[in-house]
């Protein structure tokens, strides 16, 4: 029987080898490179700024290629991480074979592979993003026997010259079709490139945001992924941002994941859906619907929500997005299908398996049960996030919730089933804790909770100290008061963080 992980897989290395990426070996990559005329190989890794970095190699022989894939290469850690001293800065970057893909943008045949950082002793660099998320996942699995899967909803704006032929009304772009959506073709190409680079995409569409100025238009789009183990989920979001920016350059348009482009218009979020798995079973649901496991995880997310913003909302403009009436949360609470809350439980196909037979009366086949797709959605992060630290933080919070003795009481206390931004429900909103309103406040929350994140060596103290230092360096404690009514100054701030992360 053909492996379903191989059939129709768009990764060209998977197609050639006939095996899933998770099973790639060094020999597999060498065989593919030899058999397909690959001339260069790129090492890819994420630095302290959250962006993808690259080291290029021209392939000169099999021995050189074998050495690269066996030993990795040296890099200057002090130029990649602010907390590494130039006096002792050398690090190794070592390829993770399962991440290999053919670069869809390279002018000559090229294979890219994601790498992990190692110290001079040959041990994982505990403070690096990819090792932090791995540490968090291992600690969760050891404590609970469950693994955490995640997917991101990656929102972004495309800025281009205004097209008067088929204008879309302001804030009315949700699921708009071409020709009223100008950049559907770019979306298609992005999906293709990301899928070839190991990304697993659920769907893509145009989003609400549509901003028109005298000369330009800003059109919002979204890519949503499928659940993957959190290490892989982080990789695919970083690669997706890179692919979208590369396509932006190809088309001569700017692409931004910034949390706010224009004040008063929809910002761009990075909603994160999660589910806990054990032996292939989704532990977030049981015969009665949402399980107690899910409620405990939600309680963990709510308890650490304020400090989680230090990983997921990392620039001052993050807090221009977290305002009422923009489908972005401001209060610590949760609910079912409720877009005014911080943690949302979306529809999960529970008990609705016969819909397709109603839509298609001739369909007689036995239909699968898709209730295992249930997730819970954490809604405050945005495109400025260091996604590795964010997913590591969510793993810590999930574990914290599962270990809290009063987790179910916490979940019950902060459940709401109304739009808390509606005037008639203001009294409910006033009883709920608030998310931070600045990077400065977010840093203070992280300091308060740091022992939880540092437990069992998941987050390195230098990471926490470095994040706090960066967040406080913005000096945005009273940003809303200082900038109130000053449109030009606010726009300068927005422009400064246009290409965050």
SESETOR-620588 format. One record per residue (C-alpha): residue in three letters; chain; x, y, z. Coordinates in steps of 0.1 Angstrom, whole numbers, always signed. Last residue first. Example, Ala and Ser with C-alpha at 12.3 -4.5 7.8 and 13.67 -1.06 7.14 Angstrom:
<rs>
  residuo  cadena      X      Y      Z
      Ser       A   +137    -11    +71
      Ala       A   +123    -45    +78
</rs>
This chain:
<rs>
  residuo  cadena      X      Y      Z
      Unk       A   +100   +397   +125
      Unk       A    +88   +433   +120
      Unk       A    +87   +447    +85
      Unk       A    +63   +476    +90
      Unk       A    +77   +483   +125
      Unk       A    +90   +518   +118
      Unk       A    +60   +526    +95
      Unk       A    +36   +520   +123
      Unk       A    +55   +544   +146
      Unk       A    +56   +570   +118
      Unk       A    +19   +565   +114
      Unk       A    +13   +572   +151
      Unk       A    +34   +604   +149
      Unk       A    +13   +616   +120
      Unk       A    -20   +608   +137
      Unk       A    -13   +626   +170
      Unk       A    -48   +623   +186
      Unk       A    -35   +603   +215
      Unk       A     +2   +596   +210
      Unk       A    +15   +602   +245
      Unk       A    -16   +588   +262
      Unk       A    -16   +556   +241
      Unk       A    +22   +551   +245
      Unk       A    +23   +554   +283
      Unk       A    +46   +525   +289
      Unk       A    +62   +526   +254
      Unk       A    +98   +528   +265
      Unk       A   +108   +507   +234
      Unk       A   +138   +494   +253
      Unk       A   +115   +477   +278
      Unk       A   +106   +451   +253
      Unk       A   +142   +445   +243
      Unk       A   +155   +442   +278
      Unk       A   +126   +419   +288
      Unk       A   +133   +397   +258
      Unk       A   +170   +395   +266
      Unk       A   +164   +387   +303
      Unk       A   +140   +359   +294
      Unk       A   +163   +345   +268
      Unk       A   +193   +347   +291
      Unk       A   +173   +328   +318
      Unk       A   +170   +299   +293
      Unk       A   +135   +288   +287
      Unk       A   +128   +251   +291
      Unk       A   +154   +244   +318
      Unk       A   +131   +223   +340
      Unk       A   +113   +254   +351
      Unk       A   +124   +286   +332
      Unk       A    +89   +294   +319
      Unk       A    +72   +290   +353
      Unk       A   +100   +309   +371
      Unk       A    +96   +337   +346
      Unk       A    +60   +345   +356
      Unk       A    +65   +379   +372
      Unk       A    +93   +388   +349
      Unk       A    +71   +380   +319
      Unk       A    +43   +402   +333
      Unk       A    +68   +431   +337
      Unk       A    +79   +426   +301
      Unk       A    +42   +428   +289
      Unk       A    +38   +461   +308
      Unk       A    +68   +476   +289
      Unk       A    +56   +462   +256
      Unk       A    +23   +481   +261
      Unk       A    -14   +477   +269
      Unk       A    -11   +443   +287
      Unk       A    -41   +420   +286
      Unk       A    -70   +429   +309
      Unk       A    -85   +408   +337
      Unk       A   -123   +404   +335
      Unk       A   -149   +421   +357
      Unk       A   -151   +452   +335
      Unk       A   -160   +431   +305
      Unk       A   -191   +417   +323
      Unk       A   -203   +452   +331
      Unk       A   -196   +462   +295
      Unk       A   -222   +437   +283
      Unk       A   -249   +461   +271
      Unk       A   -223   +482   +253
      Unk       A   -211   +452   +232
      Unk       A   -174   +446   +235
      Unk       A   -179   +415   +257
      Unk       A   -197   +398   +229
      Unk       A   -215   +371   +249
      Unk       A   -209   +335   +259
      Unk       A   -182   +341   +286
      Unk       A   -160   +315   +304
      Unk       A   -135   +330   +328
      Unk       A   -148   +315   +361
      Unk       A   -154   +280   +346
      Unk       A   -119   +278   +332
      Unk       A   -104   +288   +366
      Unk       A   -126   +263   +384
      Unk       A   -114   +236   +360
      Unk       A    -78   +245   +366
      Unk       A    -80   +245   +404
      Unk       A    -53   +219   +410
      Unk       A    -31   +233   +382
      Unk       A     -9   +205   +366
      Unk       A    -28   +204   +333
      Unk       A    -29   +242   +332
      Unk       A     +9   +245   +337
      Unk       A    +15   +219   +310
      Unk       A     -6   +239   +286
      Unk       A    +11   +271   +296
      Unk       A    +46   +257   +290
      Unk       A    +35   +244   +256
      Unk       A    +20   +278   +249
      Unk       A    +54   +294   +258
      Unk       A    +72   +271   +235
      Unk       A    +48   +280   +207
      Unk       A    +55   +317   +213
      Unk       A    +93   +312   +217
      Unk       A    +94   +294   +183
      Unk       A    +69   +319   +167
      Unk       A    +90   +350   +176
      Unk       A    +59   +371   +173
      Unk       A    +58   +403   +153
      Unk       A    +31   +388   +130
      Unk       A     +5   +389   +158
      Unk       A     -4   +370   +190
      Unk       A    -38   +377   +207
      Unk       A    -61   +349   +195
      Unk       A    -52   +316   +212
      Unk       A    -75   +291   +194
      Unk       A    -86   +258   +208
      Unk       A    -87   +228   +184
      Unk       A   -112   +202   +173
      Unk       A   -100   +182   +143
      Unk       A   -107   +148   +160
      Unk       A   -144   +155   +153
      Unk       A   -138   +144   +117
      Unk       A   -158   +112   +118
      Unk       A   -155    +95    +84
      Unk       A   -184    +90    +60
      Unk       A   -198    +57    +48
      Unk       A   -206    +60    +12
      Unk       A   -242    +67     -1
      Unk       A   -239   +101    -18
      Unk       A   -269   +106    -41
      Unk       A   -285   +132    -18
      Unk       A   -255   +155    -20
      Unk       A   -260   +185     +3
      Unk       A   -279   +164    +28
      Unk       A   -253   +136    +24
      Unk       A   -225   +162    +29
      Unk       A   -241   +173    +62
      Unk       A   -241   +137    +76
      Unk       A   -210   +140    +98
      Unk       A   -224   +167   +121
      Unk       A   -218   +152   +156
      Unk       A   -186   +171   +163
      Unk       A   -173   +190   +133
      Unk       A   -151   +212   +154
      Unk       A   -166   +247   +154
      Unk       A   -141   +270   +171
      Unk       A   -132   +272   +208
      Unk       A   -119   +307   +213
      Unk       A    -92   +318   +237
      Unk       A    -89   +356   +240
      Unk       A   -125   +364   +236
      Unk       A   -144   +388   +213
      Unk       A   -145   +363   +185
      Unk       A   -168   +339   +202
      Unk       A   -172   +304   +186
      Unk       A   -173   +289   +221
      Unk       A   -158   +310   +249
      Unk       A   -127   +322   +267
      Unk       A   -115   +351   +289
      Unk       A    -85   +374   +296
      Unk       A    -95   +407   +281
      Unk       A    -84   +428   +252
      Unk       A    -90   +404   +223
      Unk       A    -88   +413   +186
      Unk       A   -119   +413   +164
      Unk       A   -114   +450   +158
      Unk       A   -142   +462   +181
      Unk       A   -120   +467   +212
      Unk       A    -83   +473   +211
      Unk       A    -54   +449   +208
      Unk       A    -42   +461   +174
      Unk       A    -25   +493   +187
      Unk       A     -9   +471   +213
      Unk       A    +11   +452   +187
      Unk       A    +23   +486   +174
      Unk       A    +47   +488   +203
      Unk       A    +66   +456   +191
      Unk       A    +67   +421   +206
      Unk       A    +32   +407   +207
      Unk       A    +36   +369   +207
      Unk       A    +66   +362   +229
      Unk       A    +61   +389   +256
      Unk       A    +23   +385   +250
      Unk       A    +26   +351   +268
      Unk       A    +31   +371   +300
      Unk       A     -4   +383   +301
      Unk       A    -19   +350   +290
      Unk       A     -2   +329   +317
      Unk       A    -34   +321   +337
      Unk       A    -56   +322   +306
      Unk       A    -34   +298   +286
      Unk       A    -32   +274   +316
      Unk       A    -70   +276   +321
      Unk       A    -74   +267   +284
      Unk       A    -52   +237   +289
      Unk       A    -74   +226   +318
      Unk       A   -105   +231   +298
      Unk       A    -91   +210   +269
      Unk       A    -82   +182   +293
      Unk       A   -117   +184   +308
      Unk       A   -129   +175   +273
      Unk       A   -149   +196   +248
      Unk       A   -178   +175   +235
      Unk       A   -196   +150   +257
      Unk       A   -181   +118   +241
      Unk       A   -146   +133   +245
      Unk       A   -127   +162   +229
      Unk       A    -94   +180   +235
      Unk       A    -75   +147   +238
      Unk       A    -72   +142   +200
      Unk       A    -62   +106   +195
      Unk       A    -31    +95   +176
      Unk       A    -15    +78   +206
      Unk       A    -20   +109   +226
      Unk       A    -26   +143   +211
      Unk       A    -31   +178   +226
      Unk       A    -46   +204   +203
      Unk       A    -36   +240   +194
      Unk       A    -47   +268   +172
      Unk       A    -26   +299   +171
      Unk       A    -39   +333   +158
      Unk       A    -12   +353   +141
      Unk       A    -29   +387   +138
      Unk       A    -30   +414   +112
      Unk       A    -47   +447   +120
      Unk       A    -82   +458   +108
      Unk       A    -85   +495   +103
      Unk       A    -87   +524   +128
      Unk       A    -49   +529   +129
      Unk       A    -33   +520    +95
      Unk       A     -8   +492    +91
      Unk       A    -11   +474   +125
      Unk       A     +1   +441   +137
      Unk       A    +29   +440   +110
      Unk       A    +29   +410    +87
      Unk       A    +38   +431    +57
      Unk       A    +41   +424    +20
      Unk       A    +54   +452     -3
      Unk       A    +47   +449    -40
      Unk       A    +71   +445    -69
      Unk       A    +56   +412    -81
      Unk       A    +88   +392    -76
      Unk       A    +97   +412    -44
      Unk       A    +63   +403    -30
      Unk       A    +68   +367    -40
      Unk       A   +100   +366    -19
      Unk       A    +81   +382    +10
      Unk       A    +55   +355     +8
      Unk       A    +81   +327     +7
      Unk       A    +99   +341    +37
      Unk       A    +67   +345    +57
      Unk       A    +58   +309    +48
      Unk       A    +92   +296    +58
      Unk       A    +88   +311    +93
      Unk       A    +53   +297    +96
      Unk       A    +64   +263    +85
      Unk       A    +93   +261   +110
      Unk       A    +71   +270   +139
      Unk       A    +45   +243   +131
      Unk       A    +73   +218   +127
      Unk       A    +85   +223   +163
      Unk       A    +49   +225   +175
      Unk       A    +40   +191   +161
      Unk       A    +17   +198   +131
      Unk       A    -19   +210   +128
      Unk       A    -28   +222    +93
      Unk       A    -21   +258    +81
      Unk       A    -41   +289    +76
      Unk       A    -30   +315    +51
      Unk       A    -46   +349    +52
      Unk       A    -50   +380    +31
      Unk       A    -53   +418    +35
      Unk       A    -53   +443     +7
      Unk       A    -36   +477    +11
      Unk       A    -44   +501    -18
      Unk       A    -24   +530    -30
      Unk       A    -26   +564    -46
      Unk       A    -51   +585    -27
      Unk       A    -55   +559     +0
      Unk       A    -75   +527     +2
      Unk       A    -75   +501    +30
      Unk       A    -90   +467    +26
      Unk       A    -88   +445    +57
      Unk       A   -114   +417    +60
      Unk       A    -93   +388    +47
      Unk       A    -86   +373    +13
      Unk       A    -83   +335    +14
      Unk       A    -60   +306    +20
      Unk       A    -66   +270    +30
      Unk       A    -54   +241    +51
      Unk       A    -17   +244    +43
      Unk       A     +9   +219    +52
      Unk       A    +43   +235    +47
      Unk       A    +72   +211    +36
      Unk       A    +90   +236    +13
      Unk       A    +70   +224    -18
      Unk       A    +38   +233     +2
      Unk       A    +52   +268     +9
      Unk       A    +59   +274    -28
      Unk       A    +25   +262    -40
      Unk       A     +6   +281    -14
      Unk       A    +25   +313    -21
      Unk       A    +19   +309    -59
      Unk       A    -18   +306    -53
      Unk       A    -18   +336    -29
      Unk       A     +1   +357    -56
      Unk       A    -26   +347    -80
      Unk       A    -54   +358    -57
      Unk       A    -38   +393    -54
      Unk       A    -64   +418    -67
      Unk       A    -94   +406    -48
      Unk       A   -123   +422    -66
      Unk       A   -112   +404    -97
      Unk       A   -109   +379    -80
      Unk       A   -129   +367    -51
      Unk       A   -136   +383    -17
      Unk       A   -133   +359    +13
      Unk       A   -134   +388    +37
      Unk       A   -125   +421    +19
      Unk       A   -152   +443    +33
      Unk       A   -132   +466    +57
      Unk       A   -132   +494    +31
      Unk       A   -152   +486     +0
      Unk       A   -136   +465    -28
      Unk       A   -127   +484    -60
      Unk       A   -129   +465    -93
      Unk       A   -115   +487   -121
      Unk       A   -100   +515    -99
      Unk       A    -68   +496    -91
      Unk       A    -47   +514    -65
      Unk       A    -10   +509    -65
      Unk       A     +1   +481    -42
      Unk       A     +5   +471     -6
      Unk       A     -2   +435     +3
      Unk       A    -12   +429    +39
      Unk       A     -7   +398    +60
      Unk       A    -25   +373    +82
      Unk       A    -10   +340    +92
      Unk       A    -34   +317   +109
      Unk       A    -11   +293   +127
      Unk       A    -13   +256   +134
      Unk       A     -3   +237   +165
      Unk       A     +2   +202   +178
      Unk       A    +11   +194   +214
      Unk       A    +22   +159   +225
      Unk       A     +7   +140   +255
      Unk       A    +24   +117   +280
      Unk       A    +17   +144   +306
      Unk       A    +49   +154   +323
      Unk       A    +74   +138   +299
      Unk       A    +54   +151   +269
      Unk       A    +52   +186   +283
      Unk       A    +89   +187   +291
      Unk       A    +98   +174   +256
      Unk       A    +76   +200   +240
      Unk       A    +92   +229   +260
      Unk       A   +127   +216   +252
      Unk       A   +119   +214   +215
      Unk       A   +105   +249   +215
      Unk       A   +136   +262   +232
      Unk       A   +159   +243   +208
      Unk       A   +143   +260   +178
      Unk       A   +145   +295   +193
      Unk       A   +181   +293   +206
      Unk       A   +187   +296   +244
      Unk       A   +195   +259   +250
      Unk       A   +222   +258   +224
      Unk       A   +222   +220   +218
      Unk       A   +254   +203   +228
      Unk       A   +285   +199   +206
      Unk       A   +309   +213   +232
      Unk       A   +314   +245   +211
      Unk       A   +276   +250   +213
      Unk       A   +250   +237   +189
      Unk       A   +223   +256   +168
      Unk       A   +197   +238   +148
      Unk       A   +193   +239   +110
      Unk       A   +167   +241    +83
      Unk       A   +175   +227    +49
      Unk       A   +175   +243    +14
      Unk       A   +182   +225    -18
      Unk       A   +192   +245    -49
      Unk       A   +189   +242    -87
      Unk       A   +200   +276   -101
      Unk       A   +179   +308   -100
      Unk       A   +166   +300    -66
      Unk       A   +129   +308    -59
      Unk       A   +113   +273    -53
      Unk       A   +142   +261    -31
      Unk       A   +140   +223    -33
      Unk       A   +132   +210     +2
      Unk       A   +149   +197    +33
      Unk       A   +132   +199    +67
      Unk       A   +135   +162    +75
      Unk       A   +173   +164    +73
      Unk       A   +178   +187   +102
      Unk       A   +211   +205    +94
      Unk       A   +237   +215   +120
      Unk       A   +246   +251   +127
      Unk       A   +276   +253   +150
      Unk       A   +283   +283   +172
      Unk       A   +313   +306   +176
      Unk       A   +308   +337   +198
      Unk       A   +334   +336   +225
      Unk       A   +348   +371   +227
      Unk       A   +319   +385   +206
      Unk       A   +296   +378   +236
      Unk       A   +263   +361   +230
      Unk       A   +233   +381   +244
      Unk       A   +224   +399   +212
      Unk       A   +219   +367   +192
      Unk       A   +228   +363   +155
      Unk       A   +258   +386   +152
      Unk       A   +272   +373   +185
      Unk       A   +266   +337   +173
      Unk       A   +291   +340   +144
      Unk       A   +286   +308   +124
      Unk       A   +304   +275   +121
      Unk       A   +292   +247    +97
      Unk       A   +273   +214    +97
      Unk       A   +291   +182   +106
      Unk       A   +275   +154    +86
      Unk       A   +255   +173    +59
      Unk       A   +284   +196    +52
      Unk       A   +310   +168    +53
      Unk       A   +290   +147    +29
      Unk       A   +286   +176     +5
      Unk       A   +324   +183     +6
      Unk       A   +331   +146     +0
      Unk       A   +306   +145    -28
      Unk       A   +321   +174    -47
      Unk       A   +320   +211    -54
      Unk       A   +286   +220    -42
      Unk       A   +282   +258    -39
      Unk       A   +273   +267     -3
      Unk       A   +250   +295     +9
      Unk       A   +243   +304    +46
      Unk       A   +209   +319    +52
      Unk       A   +189   +336    +80
      Unk       A   +151   +334    +86
      Unk       A   +138   +362   +109
      Unk       A   +128   +359   +146
      Unk       A   +152   +387   +156
      Unk       A   +172   +363   +178
      Unk       A   +181   +342   +148
      Unk       A   +162   +317   +128
      Unk       A   +181   +291   +107
      Unk       A   +186   +281    +70
      Unk       A   +215   +263    +55
      Unk       A   +215   +266    +17
      Unk       A   +227   +240     -8
      Unk       A   +239   +247    -43
      Unk       A   +243   +228    -76
      Unk       A   +215   +203    -76
      Unk       A   +217   +182   -108
      Unk       A   +188   +160    -99
      Unk       A   +204   +125    -92
      Unk       A   +234   +138    -72
      Unk       A   +213   +161    -50
      Unk       A   +186   +134    -45
      Unk       A   +212   +107    -36
      Unk       A   +230   +131    -12
      Unk       A   +197   +139     +5
      Unk       A   +187   +103     +8
      Unk       A   +222    +94    +21
      Unk       A   +219   +120    +49
      Unk       A   +186   +104    +59
      Unk       A   +150   +115    +53
      Unk       A   +124    +96    +73
      Unk       A   +103   +126    +85
      Unk       A   +103   +139    +49
      Unk       A    +80   +110    +38
      Unk       A    +94    +84    +14
      Unk       A    +92    +79    -24
      Unk       A   +127    +93    -29
      Unk       A   +119   +115    -59
      Unk       A    +84   +126    -47
      Unk       A    +96   +133    -11
      Unk       A   +125   +154    -26
      Unk       A   +101   +173    -48
      Unk       A    +79   +183    -19
      Unk       A    +44   +185    -34
      Unk       A    +31   +154    -16
      Unk       A     +4   +138    -39
      Unk       A    +10   +104    -24
      Unk       A    +40   +104     +0
      Unk       A    +23   +108    +34
      Unk       A     -4    +84    +22
      Unk       A    +23    +57    +20
      Unk       A    +14    +34     -9
      Unk       A     +0     +0     +0
</rs>
